[in-house]
Structures are given as structure tokens and as C-alpha cells.
Amino acid sequence: MTETTHIQTTPPGPGTKPRSPEYRVAVDSLRRLRQDLIHDAFAYRPLPRRSTDGRIIRRLPGRLREYATWTPHALIAVAALITLLITGADTDGHVLLVGPVTVIPVLLTMIRPVAAFWASMASTPLAVMLGSNWGEWPWAAGSFVCHLTVLTVVAMRTRPRTAGWMWALTALYALIADSGVGPTYLYGSNSAPMLVVSAMILLCVTVWHIRRDAVQEVTAQQTVTAHERSRRTLLEERTTIARELHDVVAHHMSVVAIQAEAAPYRVENPPPELEKAFATIRENAVAALTELRRVLGVVRAEDYEVPDAPQPTLADLDGLLANVRDAGLSVEKVAIGAVRELPQGVELSAYRIVQEALSNTLRHAPGATARVEIGYVLGGLGLRIVNGPPPNPGLVKPSPGAGHGVTGMRERVTMLNGEMTAGRTDDGGYEVTVFLPVPLPDEDAA
């Protein structure tokens, strides 16, 4: 839990002396100590269970996976049991008195971690007073293990700065205890082992914190990057579709303008109202064509070149299949139903979908066989492009643009209010099915 404290500073008055940098550092340090170890020290923070998405836990069977989520709690319970055993061996029959003093702080780390540290600090002199045969000061055997366990668990559950404060307070207690307060001259001091071992443990925990935060930051950045890449790919595909459809729409608008201009000359003595209506139609068509060219200028890239040939349709599909066969892909085409001319936008989208699906086959399944099915059905056009598994899967190299072709196909299908499914087949191949609705002539007239 990270908290932010807003401090309002008041400029010194005319008679106030400016504070020294050392004073400000000391005040800031005390403020951080209060924030980390005093403020909400007894806050209830239960130890969460482990996630089932871990590399080891997710491979376990269902029932065992459920139990494995309690691993952190089980480890703390084992540490408390070890502390109790060591306390019992050190106190010679006083385990009922000293045992709870050393075990409770360890168990407390599961629900109130900061309070567990203060409980461990308070239990250290109490365990010595209740009885210890270890013969060293200021940590009895059970207290030594208890405090190291508490420092480790609390450091893992809080931020690295808290670990530094805990070690500093531990060192301060050791300094006071070794300054003549306790029987150091009789038993000797074990403060040095405590400080050295705890420093090494807290250093390892701090490194673990830093590494975990770095991994989380990298993962978050990768997620954002993947999202931005997907968004950029989607925009590029939409831009490409807009460029291609411009030629189709511009052709139709040009035909409308030309027919509107020529229509009055096909009627002998046309009334003025008819001439005015056709002139208005032509003016609107020319204005729409001009605006359409302005929109295209926005979506065009600087290196975009206007194609010399018209946009392809399904009639050009045989040439595409011939080129694919020359590239080494065995592909066959099957047409179902009565072949008829469809709106140019539908035919262009269908051609591009077949082209992209076969390109994906060449890229991800070299050497496989493919089949293109075109179904002219009532109310629409059906496409099915399916390929078998690659003969040598080990020779297939991963492609950095994986998924971009499917994104483009989906955009074309969505633009025409169609439906599309894409996924792997049972034999390891890949299948793309598309349905593009086409209005019936009666619907167009209506």
C-alpha cells in the first residue's frame, strides 16, 4: 500500500531563521518513518492467495491446484512451527510462556504485517525475561528466528523503503541493548549475526522487489505496445480500403455526372424543369466527387501512387491463382451457383480477401494445398478459403506480422455488414469463411 502525503509549506516570516538542510532531511526521514511503520500500523491486510496462473501451479491437477494457492500461508505456518520448536528447546519447560511470545508475531504477518514487526520487537526482550538458556543477548533462540522470519515476510509484503526502516530500528535496538543495558558482559552479544543475516535477507528481498517491478513495467509496456500496434494496423487497413474504394465510388459518381449532363440531349424539347433537375444532379455529383478526392488526399500516404489499372474483381481471380501456383502453392477454385456480376465494392473486397488468405497460406504453411470456394447464393456471396497443414512444420518461420491479414479481412467484411470466421481446422490447417450480403434487385429498387 503506497500513500502520498501532501505537505503545505509556509514561507518563513521576517523573524524566522531558514532551516538547515540537515534539519529538513531529519524531518523528512521521520515523516517517512511515520508513514511506513506508524501510520495504519495495525491495518488489516490479509495475505492473498497465490494466483493459479503461475508457471508451476497451472500445471497441477484441479484439486491440487486449489490447495497450492495456499502455499504462502503454509510456509508461514511452517516457519511458526519451527520457531516454536526452537523456543521449546531453548527454554527448558517454559515453552507455554515463551512460545506464544515468539510464534504470534510470525502468524501476525499474514493479516497485519506492520503490526507483526512491532510485535516482534516487543517480544524480543520479553522472551529473554521469561527465560532462555541460549546464553546470549539480546535475542533468545526463538526470538532470533522469529525476528528474521518477520523481517523477511514484512519486507516482501511492503515496499523496499520499509525494509530499510525495519533494519535501522533493529540496529538501533541492538545498539541500545549492547550499550550496557543488558547482561552483555555475561553472555556476549549476538547483535552482529542478527544485523548481518538480516541485512543479507533484506537485500535479497529488495532485489526481488526491483526485479518484480521491472518485469511488471515491461509487461505493461509490451501490452500497451501490442495494443498500439494492433490499433495502427487497423488504421492502416482501413486507409488501404478507403484508397481502393475511392476508385469504385469515383467511377460511379463520374458516370452519374456524365449521364446527368447527356440526359437532356436524349429527349426532344425537354421541359425547363427537367433540364434544371439534371443540371442539379450533375452539380451535386461533381461536388461530391471533389469532396471525395479531398478526403482521399487526407488518407493517402506521401509515397502513394495511383494505380494505372482498375481495381480487381472476381473476374481477375484466375490470374491471381496462377501467380500463387507459380509461387509454389497448389490451389484449386470451385464456383457454386450461377455466376453473376456483383457490386464492384463487393467484388473488390472478395478479391482482396481471397488474396490475403492465400498470402497467409504461402507465409504460414508453405508447401500446403489450398482450396478456394465461391458460392453465388441468394442474397449474397459466400467465400471459403481452406488450406491443409504444412508438410514440414519445423521449416515454418514465425512471421512478425501475424494476425494483420486477418484484421484487414475482418475490416472489409465489417464494412459490408458481412460475417467472417477464421481458425484452425482439425487436421492442423486453416480455414476462412466469409459471407458478404448483396441486396436483391427488388430491394435496390425499393
N, C-alpha and C positions, 0 to 999 in steps of 0.2 A: 504494500500500500504506500503510495507516494503522495505526500501532501505538499501543498505550496502555501507558504506563508507570505502575505503581502505586508511589507513594513513601510510605514509612512514616516519619513524623516523630516524633522523640523530644522530649518536653518538656525545656526547658533545666533543668539542675540548679541547685542553690542558688548555686554559684560561677560559673555560665556567664552571660555577658552576652547579652542578646537581640540578634539580628541586625537590622541596619538594613533598611528597605525597599529601598534601593538594592542592598544585597548580595543580598537574595533575588531581585530582578529579574535581576541579573547571573548568579546561579547558575541560575535558571530558563532564561535565554536560552542559556547554554552547554549546558544539558541538552537543549534543543530542537535546538540545532545538532548535537549528537552524534546525536540521534535521526533527524534529517533527512538529514545528509550524511556521517556517520561510521559509524553502526550499519548493518551489512549494506550497506556501500557497494559491495561487489563482488558483490552478489546477482544471480543470473541472472534477468533479467526480459525475455524476448523480446518484441519489438513485435508485437502481434496484428494479424492481417489485418482489413481493413475488412469490415463486415457487408454482405451482399447486399441488405439491406432499405432501403438508403439511397434517397433520392428520385431520384438520378441513376443509380446502379448498377443498380437493379431494372428500369430501362427498357432496359438494354443487352441484346444477344443473349447466349445462354448462354455461348459460348466467351469472348466479350469481357468478360462479367460476371465470369468466373473470374479473368481477368487483372487486372481493375480492383480486385479485393480486395487486390492487392499495391501499390496506389498509395502508401501511406506509405513503404514500403521504397524504392520507385523514387524518390521525392522526396529522400529522404536520400542515396541513391546519386548523384543528380544534384548535390546540394549538395556532396558529397565530391569529385566530378569538377571542379566549379567551383573549389573550394578548391585542388585540385591544379594547375589551370591558372594560377591567380593566384600560387601559390607558385613555379611554374616561371618565370613572367615576372619574378619579383622576385629570384630567387637566381642567375641567370646561370650555369646549368650545374650548380648544386648541388641540383637537384631530387631526385636519388636519395637525398640525405641529409636534406633538409628536408621533402620530400614526405610520406614516411610519418609524420613527426612531426605534421604538420597534418591529415592525412587520417584516421589511425587514431582520434582522438577522435570525429570525426564518425560514422564507421561504428560505433563502440562504443556510440553512443546506441541502436542497435537491440537490443542484448542486455543491456547493463549501463549504464543511464543515469547513475546517480550516479557510477560509476567514470569515465564519459566526461567528466564535469565536472572531476574531479581530474586526469585525463589532459590535458585542455585547459589547465588552469592550469600543469601541469608543462611542457607543450610550449611555452608562450609564451616563457620566457627561453631555452629550448633552441634554438628556431628562430632567435632573434636571434644566438646564439653561433655556430651553424653557418653563418650567412651570410645577409645581407639587404641589398638595395640601396634599400629604401624610404626610408631616411634619417630614420626617426622611431623613437621609443622610447616605451613598452616593447613594443608589438605590431608585429610584422612584418606585411606584407600578408596572407600566408597565415594567420598566427595570428589576425589581426583577423577575417577571415571565418570561420575555424574556431570561434573562441570565441563569436561571435554565433550561429552555427548550433547549437552545443552548448547554449548557454543557452536558445534557443528550444525545441529538441526536449525537453530535460530538463524544462523548465518545463511543457510540455504533458503530459508523462508522469507528473509528480508533482503535489503539491498546491501551492497558491499560496504557502504559507509557505516552501517550499523555494526558490522563485524569489527571494524576498526575501533568503534567506541567500546564494544564489549571487551576487546583485548586490552584497551587502555585502562578500563576500570578494573579488570583483573590484575593488571600490573600495579595499579595504584593500591589495591588491597594487599598484594604480595609485599609491596614496599613498606606499607604500614605494619604488616604482621612481622616483617623481618627487622623492624627498627627497634625491637626490644619489648614490644607489647606482649608477645607470646614466649613460650619456652624454647626459643630457637637455640639457645646455648646448650640445652639438654639433648634435644633430638636432632638438631640440624634442620635445614630448610629444604623443601622440595619446590620452592618457587621457580627456580631456574628450569627444571624439567617441565613444569606446567607452562611457563611462558614460551619456551622453545617449541614444545609439541603443539601447543595451541596456535602459535604463530604459523607453523607449517600447515596445520589443518585449515586455518582461516585463509591462508594464501591460496591453497588449492581450491577452496570454495569460491574465492574471489575470481580466480582464473576461470572456473566453471561458469560463474555468472557472466563474465565478459564474453566468453565463447558462446553461451546460450543467447545472449542479447544480440551478438553479431549474426548468429545463424537466423534468428527471428527477423532481424532487419534485412538480411539478404533475401530471405524467403518472401518477405513483404514486398521488397523491391522487385523481385522476379515476378510476383503476382501482378504488380502494377504494370511492369514492362510487358508481360504477356497480354494483359488487358488492353494496353495502348497499342500493341502490335496487332491484336485482333481488330481493334477499332479502326486502325489505319488501313488494314487490309479490306475491311468492309467498305470504307470510304473510297478506296481505290477501285474496288469492284463496281461500286455504284457510279463512279465517274466514268469508268470504261463503258458501262451500259448506257449512260447518258450520251456519250460521244457516238456510240453506234446507232442508237435510236434517233439521233438528230437527223441522220441522212434519211431515215424512213419517214419521219414526220415532215422534214423539209420537202421531200418529194411529193407527199400528199398535199401540202399547203401550196406548192408551186402549181400542181395540177388544178387545184381549186381556183387559184388566181387566173390561170390561163383560160380555163373553161368559163369563168365568170366574164372575162373580157371578150371571149369569142361568142358567147351565147346570144347577145343581141343581134349579131350579124346573121345568125341562122334563122331568124324569124323575120318575115316580111312585115314592114311597118310595125315595129313593136311599140307598144304604148310607152309614154314617158315614165310611168311608174315602174314598168319592168326594167327599163334601161337604168333608172336610178337605183333599183334594188340590186341589179347585177354589179353596178359600179361600187355600191357599198360593200357587197361581198368581196369584190376584188381588193378594195382598200383595206378591209379588215384582214384578209388573207396575207397581203403584203406586209401589213403592220405586225401580224403575228409571226411571220417568217423573220422579220427584222429583229424582233424581241428574242426569238428562238436563237438566232445567231449570236446575240449579245450574251445569252445565258451560256451558250457553248463556249464563248470566249473566256468565261469565268472558270469553267471546269477543265478546259484544255491545259495540258502542261506546255512548258515553253518549247520542248522538243517534239511536240505532237505534229505529225504530218497527216494531212488529209489523204485518205486512201483514194487511189485512182480508180479502182474497180468498185462496183456497187457492193453493198453488204450481202453476204452469202445467205442462201436459203436452203431448204431441204433438197432442192434440185441439184445443189452442188455437193451433196453428201458423198456421192460416188468418188469424186475427186479427192475428198478428204480421206476416205477409206483406202484409196490407192496409195496415198502418201504414207498412211500408217502402216500398210503392208510393206512398203519399201523400207520402213524403219525396223522391220523385223517382227511385227505383231500380226498373228493370224487372226483375222476378224471376218465375220460374215454378217450380212444385213438381211433382215426379214421384214417385209412390209405386210401388214394385216389390214384388210378393209380396202375400200375404194379410195385410191389416191386422189386428192383434190387440192386445189390451191387454197391456202390459208392466209390470214392477215400477215403482212410482212413482218410485223413485230413478233408474232408467234413463231414464224419460220426461222427468223434470225435467232431468237432465244433457243429454239430447239436445236439448231445447228451448233450453237456455242456450247450447249450442254453436252451434246454428243462429243464435240471436240475436246472439251475439258475432261470428260470421263475417260476417253481413250488416251489422253495425255497422262492422266493419273495411272492408267494401266501400264503404259510404257515406263513410267517413272518408278512405280512401286512393285510391279510384277512383270519384269522383263522376261520374254520367252513364253508367257502365258497365252492362252487363246481367249478371244473376246467375241461377243455376240451383241448386235445392235438390233433391237426390235422396235418398229414404228407402227403404232396402231391408230388408224384413222377411224375413230368411233364417233357415234352420235353425240354432239355437244362438246367435242374436244379432241385433243391429240395425246396419245399415250406413248411414252418412251421407256425402254428398259435396256440398260447397258450393263452387262454382266461379264465378268472375266473369271477365269479359273485361278488356282493358286500358282505362284511362280515355280518353275521346275527346280530351281536352286535357290531356296530362301536365304542361304548363307551369303550369296553374292549380292543381295539387295542392300544398297547403302541407304542410311537414313537421309531423308530429304529435309532441309531447313524450312521449306515452305509447306510442310504437311498441313492439310486442312484448309489452305487458302482456296484451292479449286472448288471444294465443296461449298465454301462460303459464297463464291461467285455464282455457283449454280442455284443455291438457295435464294439469292437475291433476285435472279432472273425469274424464278418460279413465283416468288412472293409478289413481284411486280405485276405479274399476270393473274394473280389470285389463284394460283395453282397449288398442287400438292406434290411433295417430294419426300422420299425416304432413301436413305443411304446407309449401308452397313455391310458387314462381312457375312458371307454365306457359310453353310455348314462344312463345305469342303475346303475352306480357307481362302476362297476368292472374295470378290467384292461386287456388290450389286447396287445400281442406282435406278430407281423407278420414279417417273415423273408423269404427272397429268396436267396438261395445260388446257383450261377451258376455252372453247371457241363459241361465241354466240351464233345461233342459227340465223339464217337469213330473215325469217319471220320476226325474230327478236330484234334484229337490227332495224327492220322497217318500223317496228313498234316504237 
